Amino acid sequence: MKKLAIRREHRINETRAESAIKDYVDHVADIAKFPDATGGTPDFDTPLGDTLPASIDPETAAGLASNLRAALPRIRELLGLLTRRGKEDG
């Protein structure tokens, strides 16, 4: 019973991790659509410009910048993992 519970927990954790990664990447891609609020293929070549939503106040911006700065090494790591997995023969 204990092994079955461990396997189930592992499967749940993998599902949560997969969902979190997909959501994260999709949300980052949404940033590319932000400037003119269009849908479709994300445009990462066009700079975001100098504008953020007015609802992001200076304190929030500072906190988000701090979190993003701390996350950059993990983002690079995730990019490497996703790139390698994308090259695997399935």
Phi and psi restraints in degrees (range 20) as a CNS / XPLOR table:
assign (resid 1 and name C) (resid 2 and name N)
       (resid 2 and name CA) (resid 2 and name C) 1.0 -64.1 20.0 2
assign (resid 2 and name N) (resid 2 and name CA)
       (resid 2 and name C) (resid 3 and name N) 1.0 -40.8 20.0 2
assign (resid 2 and name C) (resid 3 and name N)
       (resid 3 and name CA) (resid 3 and name C) 1.0 -63.5 20.0 2
assign (resid 3 and name N) (resid 3 and name CA)
       (resid 3 and name C) (resid 4 and name N) 1.0 -40.2 20.0 2
assign (resid 3 and name C) (resid 4 and name N)
       (resid 4 and name CA) (resid 4 and name C) 1.0 -62.6 20.0 2
assign (resid 4 and name N) (resid 4 and name CA)
       (resid 4 and name C) (resid 5 and name N) 1.0 -42.4 20.0 2
assign (resid 4 and name C) (resid 5 and name N)
       (resid 5 and name CA) (resid 5 and name C) 1.0 -65.2 20.0 2
assign (resid 5 and name N) (resid 5 and name CA)
       (resid 5 and name C) (resid 6 and name N) 1.0 -38.5 20.0 2
assign (resid 5 and name C) (resid 6 and name N)
       (resid 6 and name CA) (resid 6 and name C) 1.0 -66.1 20.0 2
assign (resid 6 and name N) (resid 6 and name CA)
       (resid 6 and name C) (resid 7 and name N) 1.0 -44.2 20.0 2
assign (resid 6 and name C) (resid 7 and name N)
       (resid 7 and name CA) (resid 7 and name C) 1.0 -62.9 20.0 2
assign (resid 7 and name N) (resid 7 and name CA)
       (resid 7 and name C) (resid 8 and name N) 1.0 -41.4 20.0 2
assign (resid 7 and name C) (resid 8 and name N)
       (resid 8 and name CA) (resid 8 and name C) 1.0 -62.8 20.0 2
assign (resid 8 and name N) (resid 8 and name CA)
       (resid 8 and name C) (resid 9 and name N) 1.0 -44.6 20.0 2
assign (resid 8 and name C) (resid 9 and name N)
       (resid 9 and name CA) (resid 9 and name C) 1.0 -62.3 20.0 2
assign (resid 9 and name N) (resid 9 and name CA)
       (resid 9 and name C) (resid 10 and name N) 1.0 -41.3 20.0 2
assign (resid 9 and name C) (resid 10 and name N)
       (resid 10 and name CA) (resid 10 and name C) 1.0 -62.4 20.0 2
assign (resid 10 and name N) (resid 10 and name CA)
       (resid 10 and name C) (resid 11 and name N) 1.0 -43.8 20.0 2
assign (resid 10 and name C) (resid 11 and name N)
       (resid 11 and name CA) (resid 11 and name C) 1.0 -63.4 20.0 2
assign (resid 11 and name N) (resid 11 and name CA)
       (resid 11 and name C) (resid 12 and name N) 1.0 -41.8 20.0 2
assign (resid 11 and name C) (resid 12 and name N)
       (resid 12 and name CA) (resid 12 and name C) 1.0 -63.2 20.0 2
assign (resid 12 and name N) (resid 12 and name CA)
       (resid 12 and name C) (resid 13 and name N) 1.0 -44.3 20.0 2
assign (resid 12 and name C) (resid 13 and name N)
       (resid 13 and name CA) (resid 13 and name C) 1.0 -63.3 20.0 2
assign (resid 13 and name N) (resid 13 and name CA)
       (resid 13 and name C) (resid 14 and name N) 1.0 -40.5 20.0 2
assign (resid 13 and name C) (resid 14 and name N)
       (resid 14 and name CA) (resid 14 and name C) 1.0 -63.8 20.0 2
assign (resid 14 and name N) (resid 14 and name CA)
       (resid 14 and name C) (resid 15 and name N) 1.0 -41.6 20.0 2
assign (resid 14 and name C) (resid 15 and name N)
       (resid 15 and name CA) (resid 15 and name C) 1.0 -63.4 20.0 2
assign (resid 15 and name N) (resid 15 and name CA)
       (resid 15 and name C) (resid 16 and name N) 1.0 -43.2 20.0 2
assign (resid 15 and name C) (resid 16 and name N)
       (resid 16 and name CA) (resid 16 and name C) 1.0 -63.8 20.0 2
assign (resid 16 and name N) (resid 16 and name CA)
       (resid 16 and name C) (resid 17 and name N) 1.0 -41.7 20.0 2
assign (resid 16 and name C) (resid 17 and name N)
       (resid 17 and name CA) (resid 17 and name C) 1.0 -64.3 20.0 2
assign (resid 17 and name N) (resid 17 and name CA)
       (resid 17 and name C) (resid 18 and name N) 1.0 -44.7 20.0 2
assign (resid 17 and name C) (resid 18 and name N)
       (resid 18 and name CA) (resid 18 and name C) 1.0 -60.4 20.0 2
assign (resid 18 and name N) (resid 18 and name CA)
       (resid 18 and name C) (resid 19 and name N) 1.0 -45.8 20.0 2
assign (resid 18 and name C) (resid 19 and name N)
       (resid 19 and name CA) (resid 19 and name C) 1.0 -62.2 20.0 2
assign (resid 19 and name N) (resid 19 and name CA)
       (resid 19 and name C) (resid 20 and name N) 1.0 -43.2 20.0 2
assign (resid 19 and name C) (resid 20 and name N)
       (resid 20 and name CA) (resid 20 and name C) 1.0 -63.4 20.0 2
assign (resid 20 and name N) (resid 20 and name CA)
       (resid 20 and name C) (resid 21 and name N) 1.0 -41.5 20.0 2
assign (resid 20 and name C) (resid 21 and name N)
       (resid 21 and name CA) (resid 21 and name C) 1.0 -65.4 20.0 2
assign (resid 21 and name N) (resid 21 and name CA)
       (resid 21 and name C) (resid 22 and name N) 1.0 -46.8 20.0 2
assign (resid 21 and name C) (resid 22 and name N)
       (resid 22 and name CA) (resid 22 and name C) 1.0 -60.9 20.0 2
assign (resid 22 and name N) (resid 22 and name CA)
       (resid 22 and name C) (resid 23 and name N) 1.0 -46.4 20.0 2
assign (resid 22 and name C) (resid 23 and name N)
       (resid 23 and name CA) (resid 23 and name C) 1.0 -61.3 20.0 2
assign (resid 23 and name N) (resid 23 and name CA)
       (resid 23 and name C) (resid 24 and name N) 1.0 -43.0 20.0 2
assign (resid 23 and name C) (resid 24 and name N)
       (resid 24 and name CA) (resid 24 and name C) 1.0 -61.6 20.0 2
assign (resid 24 and name N) (resid 24 and name CA)
       (resid 24 and name C) (resid 25 and name N) 1.0 -50.4 20.0 2
assign (resid 24 and name C) (resid 25 and name N)
       (resid 25 and name CA) (resid 25 and name C) 1.0 -63.7 20.0 2
assign (resid 25 and name N) (resid 25 and name CA)
       (resid 25 and name C) (resid 26 and name N) 1.0 -42.1 20.0 2
assign (resid 25 and name C) (resid 26 and name N)
       (resid 26 and name CA) (resid 26 and name C) 1.0 -62.4 20.0 2
assign (resid 26 and name N) (resid 26 and name CA)
       (resid 26 and name C) (resid 27 and name N) 1.0 -40.0 20.0 2
assign (resid 26 and name C) (resid 27 and name N)
       (resid 27 and name CA) (resid 27 and name C) 1.0 -68.4 20.0 2
assign (resid 27 and name N) (resid 27 and name CA)
       (resid 27 and name C) (resid 28 and name N) 1.0 -37.7 20.0 2
assign (resid 27 and name C) (resid 28 and name N)
       (resid 28 and name CA) (resid 28 and name C) 1.0 -63.8 20.0 2
assign (resid 28 and name N) (resid 28 and name CA)
       (resid 28 and name C) (resid 29 and name N) 1.0 -41.7 20.0 2
assign (resid 28 and name C) (resid 29 and name N)
       (resid 29 and name CA) (resid 29 and name C) 1.0 -62.0 20.0 2
assign (resid 29 and name N) (resid 29 and name CA)
       (resid 29 and name C) (resid 30 and name N) 1.0 -33.0 20.0 2
assign (resid 29 and name C) (resid 30 and name N)
       (resid 30 and name CA) (resid 30 and name C) 1.0 -61.1 20.0 2
assign (resid 30 and name N) (resid 30 and name CA)
       (resid 30 and name C) (resid 31 and name N) 1.0 -28.5 20.0 2
assign (resid 30 and name C) (resid 31 and name N)
       (resid 31 and name CA) (resid 31 and name C) 1.0 -60.3 20.0 2
assign (resid 31 and name N) (resid 31 and name CA)
       (resid 31 and name C) (resid 32 and name N) 1.0 -35.5 20.0 2
assign (resid 31 and name C) (resid 32 and name N)
       (resid 32 and name CA) (resid 32 and name C) 1.0 -65.1 20.0 2
assign (resid 32 and name N) (resid 32 and name CA)
       (resid 32 and name C) (resid 33 and name N) 1.0 -24.4 20.0 2
assign (resid 32 and name C) (resid 33 and name N)
       (resid 33 and name CA) (resid 33 and name C) 1.0 -90.6 20.0 2
assign (resid 33 and name N) (resid 33 and name CA)
       (resid 33 and name C) (resid 34 and name N) 1.0 -9.7 20.0 2
assign (resid 33 and name C) (resid 34 and name N)
       (resid 34 and name CA) (resid 34 and name C) 1.0 -58.7 20.0 2
assign (resid 34 and name N) (resid 34 and name CA)
       (resid 34 and name C) (resid 35 and name N) 1.0 -46.3 20.0 2
assign (resid 34 and name C) (resid 35 and name N)
       (resid 35 and name CA) (resid 35 and name C) 1.0 -53.1 20.0 2
assign (resid 35 and name N) (resid 35 and name CA)
       (resid 35 and name C) (resid 36 and name N) 1.0 -43.3 20.0 2
assign (resid 35 and name C) (resid 36 and name N)
       (resid 36 and name CA) (resid 36 and name C) 1.0 -119.4 20.0 2
assign (resid 36 and name N) (resid 36 and name CA)
       (resid 36 and name C) (resid 37 and name N) 1.0 11.0 20.0 2
assign (resid 36 and name C) (resid 37 and name N)
       (resid 37 and name CA) (resid 37 and name C) 1.0 57.7 20.0 2
assign (resid 37 and name N) (resid 37 and name CA)
       (resid 37 and name C) (resid 38 and name N) 1.0 31.0 20.0 2
assign (resid 37 and name C) (resid 38 and name N)
       (resid 38 and name CA) (resid 38 and name C) 1.0 -90.6 20.0 2
assign (resid 38 and name N) (resid 38 and name CA)
       (resid 38 and name C) (resid 39 and name N) 1.0 157.7 20.0 2
assign (resid 38 and name C) (resid 39 and name N)
       (resid 39 and name CA) (resid 39 and name C) 1.0 -95.1 20.0 2
assign (resid 39 and name N) (resid 39 and name CA)
       (resid 39 and name C) (resid 40 and name N) 1.0 -159.5 20.0 2
assign (resid 39 and name C) (resid 40 and name N)
       (resid 40 and name CA) (resid 40 and name C) 1.0 88.8 20.0 2
assign (resid 40 and name N) (resid 40 and name CA)
       (resid 40 and name C) (resid 41 and name N) 1.0 -151.9 20.0 2
assign (resid 40 and name C) (resid 41 and name N)
       (resid 41 and name CA) (resid 41 and name C) 1.0 -73.9 20.0 2
assign (resid 41 and name N) (resid 41 and name CA)
       (resid 41 and name C) (resid 42 and name N) 1.0 129.1 20.0 2
assign (resid 41 and name C) (resid 42 and name N)
       (resid 42 and name CA) (resid 42 and name C) 1.0 -59.3 20.0 2
assign (resid 42 and name N) (resid 42 and name CA)
       (resid 42 and name C) (resid 43 and name N) 1.0 140.8 20.0 2
assign (resid 42 and name C) (resid 43 and name N)
       (resid 43 and name CA) (resid 43 and name C) 1.0 -110.3 20.0 2
assign (resid 43 and name N) (resid 43 and name CA)
       (resid 43 and name C) (resid 44 and name N) 1.0 98.7 20.0 2
assign (resid 43 and name C) (resid 44 and name N)
       (resid 44 and name CA) (resid 44 and name C) 1.0 -92.5 20.0 2
assign (resid 44 and name N) (resid 44 and name CA)
       (resid 44 and name C) (resid 45 and name N) 1.0 0.3 20.0 2
assign (resid 44 and name C) (resid 45 and name N)
       (resid 45 and name CA) (resid 45 and name C) 1.0 -88.4 20.0 2
assign (resid 45 and name N) (resid 45 and name CA)
       (resid 45 and name C) (resid 46 and name N) 1.0 -27.8 20.0 2
assign (resid 45 and name C) (resid 46 and name N)
       (resid 46 and name CA) (resid 46 and name C) 1.0 -84.4 20.0 2
assign (resid 46 and name N) (resid 46 and name CA)
       (resid 46 and name C) (resid 47 and name N) 1.0 124.0 20.0 2
assign (resid 46 and name C) (resid 47 and name N)
       (resid 47 and name CA) (resid 47 and name C) 1.0 -58.7 20.0 2
assign (resid 47 and name N) (resid 47 and name CA)
       (resid 47 and name C) (resid 48 and name N) 1.0 152.1 20.0 2
assign (resid 47 and name C) (resid 48 and name N)
       (resid 48 and name CA) (resid 48 and name C) 1.0 -68.5 20.0 2
assign (resid 48 and name N) (resid 48 and name CA)
       (resid 48 and name C) (resid 49 and name N) 1.0 -23.4 20.0 2
assign (resid 48 and name C) (resid 49 and name N)
       (resid 49 and name CA) (resid 49 and name C) 1.0 90.7 20.0 2
assign (resid 49 and name N) (resid 49 and name CA)
       (resid 49 and name C) (resid 50 and name N) 1.0 -164.5 20.0 2
assign (resid 49 and name C) (resid 50 and name N)
       (resid 50 and name CA) (resid 50 and name C) 1.0 -104.3 20.0 2
assign (resid 50 and name N) (resid 50 and name CA)
       (resid 50 and name C) (resid 51 and name N) 1.0 12.4 20.0 2
assign (resid 50 and name C) (resid 51 and name N)
       (resid 51 and name CA) (resid 51 and name C) 1.0 -112.6 20.0 2
assign (resid 51 and name N) (resid 51 and name CA)
       (resid 51 and name C) (resid 52 and name N) 1.0 135.5 20.0 2
assign (resid 51 and name C) (resid 52 and name N)
       (resid 52 and name CA) (resid 52 and name C) 1.0 -118.5 20.0 2
assign (resid 52 and name N) (resid 52 and name CA)
       (resid 52 and name C) (resid 53 and name N) 1.0 159.8 20.0 2
assign (resid 52 and name C) (resid 53 and name N)
       (resid 53 and name CA) (resid 53 and name C) 1.0 -55.9 20.0 2
assign (resid 53 and name N) (resid 53 and name CA)
       (resid 53 and name C) (resid 54 and name N) 1.0 139.6 20.0 2
assign (resid 53 and name C) (resid 54 and name N)
       (resid 54 and name CA) (resid 54 and name C) 1.0 -59.3 20.0 2
assign (resid 54 and name N) (resid 54 and name CA)
       (resid 54 and name C) (resid 55 and name N) 1.0 -24.9 20.0 2
assign (resid 54 and name C) (resid 55 and name N)
       (resid 55 and name CA) (resid 55 and name C) 1.0 -71.2 20.0 2
assign (resid 55 and name N) (resid 55 and name CA)
       (resid 55 and name C) (resid 56 and name N) 1.0 -12.3 20.0 2
assign (resid 55 and name C) (resid 56 and name N)
       (resid 56 and name CA) (resid 56 and name C) 1.0 -89.1 20.0 2
assign (resid 56 and name N) (resid 56 and name CA)
       (resid 56 and name C) (resid 57 and name N) 1.0 100.0 20.0 2
assign (resid 56 and name C) (resid 57 and name N)
       (resid 57 and name CA) (resid 57 and name C) 1.0 -79.0 20.0 2
assign (resid 57 and name N) (resid 57 and name CA)
       (resid 57 and name C) (resid 58 and name N) 1.0 169.2 20.0 2
assign (resid 57 and name C) (resid 58 and name N)
       (resid 58 and name CA) (resid 58 and name C) 1.0 -56.5 20.0 2
assign (resid 58 and name N) (resid 58 and name CA)
       (resid 58 and name C) (resid 59 and name N) 1.0 -40.6 20.0 2
assign (resid 58 and name C) (resid 59 and name N)
       (resid 59 and name CA) (resid 59 and name C) 1.0 -65.2 20.0 2
assign (resid 59 and name N) (resid 59 and name CA)
       (resid 59 and name C) (resid 60 and name N) 1.0 -43.4 20.0 2
assign (resid 59 and name C) (resid 60 and name N)
       (resid 60 and name CA) (resid 60 and name C) 1.0 -63.8 20.0 2
assign (resid 60 and name N) (resid 60 and name CA)
       (resid 60 and name C) (resid 61 and name N) 1.0 -43.4 20.0 2
assign (resid 60 and name C) (resid 61 and name N)
       (resid 61 and name CA) (resid 61 and name C) 1.0 -59.7 20.0 2
assign (resid 61 and name N) (resid 61 and name CA)
       (resid 61 and name C) (resid 62 and name N) 1.0 -43.0 20.0 2
assign (resid 61 and name C) (resid 62 and name N)
       (resid 62 and name CA) (resid 62 and name C) 1.0 -63.4 20.0 2
assign (resid 62 and name N) (resid 62 and name CA)
       (resid 62 and name C) (resid 63 and name N) 1.0 -42.5 20.0 2
assign (resid 62 and name C) (resid 63 and name N)
       (resid 63 and name CA) (resid 63 and name C) 1.0 -65.8 20.0 2
assign (resid 63 and name N) (resid 63 and name CA)
       (resid 63 and name C) (resid 64 and name N) 1.0 -43.0 20.0 2
assign (resid 63 and name C) (resid 64 and name N)
       (resid 64 and name CA) (resid 64 and name C) 1.0 -65.3 20.0 2
assign (resid 64 and name N) (resid 64 and name CA)
       (resid 64 and name C) (resid 65 and name N) 1.0 -40.9 20.0 2
assign (resid 64 and name C) (resid 65 and name N)
       (resid 65 and name CA) (resid 65 and name C) 1.0 -61.9 20.0 2
assign (resid 65 and name N) (resid 65 and name CA)
       (resid 65 and name C) (resid 66 and name N) 1.0 -41.4 20.0 2
assign (resid 65 and name C) (resid 66 and name N)
       (resid 66 and name CA) (resid 66 and name C) 1.0 -62.8 20.0 2
assign (resid 66 and name N) (resid 66 and name CA)
       (resid 66 and name C) (resid 67 and name N) 1.0 -45.5 20.0 2
assign (resid 66 and name C) (resid 67 and name N)
       (resid 67 and name CA) (resid 67 and name C) 1.0 -64.4 20.0 2
assign (resid 67 and name N) (resid 67 and name CA)
       (resid 67 and name C) (resid 68 and name N) 1.0 -41.1 20.0 2
assign (resid 67 and name C) (resid 68 and name N)
       (resid 68 and name CA) (resid 68 and name C) 1.0 -66.1 20.0 2
assign (resid 68 and name N) (resid 68 and name CA)
       (resid 68 and name C) (resid 69 and name N) 1.0 -42.7 20.0 2
assign (resid 68 and name C) (resid 69 and name N)
       (resid 69 and name CA) (resid 69 and name C) 1.0 -58.8 20.0 2
assign (resid 69 and name N) (resid 69 and name CA)
       (resid 69 and name C) (resid 70 and name N) 1.0 -42.6 20.0 2
assign (resid 69 and name C) (resid 70 and name N)
       (resid 70 and name CA) (resid 70 and name C) 1.0 -69.0 20.0 2
assign (resid 70 and name N) (resid 70 and name CA)
       (resid 70 and name C) (resid 71 and name N) 1.0 -28.8 20.0 2
assign (resid 70 and name C) (resid 71 and name N)
       (resid 71 and name CA) (resid 71 and name C) 1.0 -84.8 20.0 2
assign (resid 71 and name N) (resid 71 and name CA)
       (resid 71 and name C) (resid 72 and name N) 1.0 -15.3 20.0 2
assign (resid 71 and name C) (resid 72 and name N)
       (resid 72 and name CA) (resid 72 and name C) 1.0 -55.0 20.0 2
assign (resid 72 and name N) (resid 72 and name CA)
       (resid 72 and name C) (resid 73 and name N) 1.0 -43.7 20.0 2
assign (resid 72 and name C) (resid 73 and name N)
       (resid 73 and name CA) (resid 73 and name C) 1.0 -60.0 20.0 2
assign (resid 73 and name N) (resid 73 and name CA)
       (resid 73 and name C) (resid 74 and name N) 1.0 -39.0 20.0 2
assign (resid 73 and name C) (resid 74 and name N)
       (resid 74 and name CA) (resid 74 and name C) 1.0 -69.0 20.0 2
assign (resid 74 and name N) (resid 74 and name CA)
       (resid 74 and name C) (resid 75 and name N) 1.0 -34.7 20.0 2
assign (resid 74 and name C) (resid 75 and name N)
       (resid 75 and name CA) (resid 75 and name C) 1.0 -64.3 20.0 2
assign (resid 75 and name N) (resid 75 and name CA)
       (resid 75 and name C) (resid 76 and name N) 1.0 -43.8 20.0 2
assign (resid 75 and name C) (resid 76 and name N)
       (resid 76 and name CA) (resid 76 and name C) 1.0 -62.2 20.0 2
assign (resid 76 and name N) (resid 76 and name CA)
       (resid 76 and name C) (resid 77 and name N) 1.0 -41.1 20.0 2
assign (resid 76 and name C) (resid 77 and name N)
       (resid 77 and name CA) (resid 77 and name C) 1.0 -63.0 20.0 2
assign (resid 77 and name N) (resid 77 and name CA)
       (resid 77 and name C) (resid 78 and name N) 1.0 -45.0 20.0 2
assign (resid 77 and name C) (resid 78 and name N)
       (resid 78 and name CA) (resid 78 and name C) 1.0 -62.9 20.0 2
assign (resid 78 and name N) (resid 78 and name CA)
       (resid 78 and name C) (resid 79 and name N) 1.0 -40.8 20.0 2
assign (resid 78 and name C) (resid 79 and name N)
       (resid 79 and name CA) (resid 79 and name C) 1.0 -58.6 20.0 2
assign (resid 79 and name N) (resid 79 and name CA)
       (resid 79 and name C) (resid 80 and name N) 1.0 -45.3 20.0 2
assign (resid 79 and name C) (resid 80 and name N)
       (resid 80 and name CA) (resid 80 and name C) 1.0 -61.9 20.0 2
assign (resid 80 and name N) (resid 80 and name CA)
       (resid 80 and name C) (resid 81 and name N) 1.0 -44.2 20.0 2
assign (resid 80 and name C) (resid 81 and name N)
       (resid 81 and name CA) (resid 81 and name C) 1.0 -63.6 20.0 2
assign (resid 81 and name N) (resid 81 and name CA)
       (resid 81 and name C) (resid 82 and name N) 1.0 -45.2 20.0 2
assign (resid 81 and name C) (resid 82 and name N)
       (resid 82 and name CA) (resid 82 and name C) 1.0 -66.0 20.0 2
assign (resid 82 and name N) (resid 82 and name CA)
       (resid 82 and name C) (resid 83 and name N) 1.0 -38.2 20.0 2
assign (resid 82 and name C) (resid 83 and name N)
       (resid 83 and name CA) (resid 83 and name C) 1.0 -63.4 20.0 2
assign (resid 83 and name N) (resid 83 and name CA)
       (resid 83 and name C) (resid 84 and name N) 1.0 -46.2 20.0 2
assign (resid 83 and name C) (resid 84 and name N)
       (resid 84 and name CA) (resid 84 and name C) 1.0 -62.9 20.0 2
assign (resid 84 and name N) (resid 84 and name CA)
       (resid 84 and name C) (resid 85 and name N) 1.0 -44.3 20.0 2
assign (resid 84 and name C) (resid 85 and name N)
       (resid 85 and name CA) (resid 85 and name C) 1.0 -63.6 20.0 2
assign (resid 85 and name N) (resid 85 and name CA)
       (resid 85 and name C) (resid 86 and name N) 1.0 -36.8 20.0 2
assign (resid 85 and name C) (resid 86 and name N)
       (resid 86 and name CA) (resid 86 and name C) 1.0 -65.7 20.0 2
assign (resid 86 and name N) (resid 86 and name CA)
       (resid 86 and name C) (resid 87 and name N) 1.0 -22.5 20.0 2
assign (resid 86 and name C) (resid 87 and name N)
       (resid 87 and name CA) (resid 87 and name C) 1.0 -91.1 20.0 2
assign (resid 87 and name N) (resid 87 and name CA)
       (resid 87 and name C) (resid 88 and name N) 1.0 -8.4 20.0 2
assign (resid 87 and name C) (resid 88 and name N)
       (resid 88 and name CA) (resid 88 and name C) 1.0 -70.8 20.0 2
assign (resid 88 and name N) (resid 88 and name CA)
       (resid 88 and name C) (resid 89 and name N) 1.0 146.5 20.0 2
assign (resid 88 and name C) (resid 89 and name N)
       (resid 89 and name CA) (resid 89 and name C) 1.0 -79.1 20.0 2
assign (resid 89 and name N) (resid 89 and name CA)
       (resid 89 and name C) (resid 90 and name N) 1.0 126.6 20.0 2
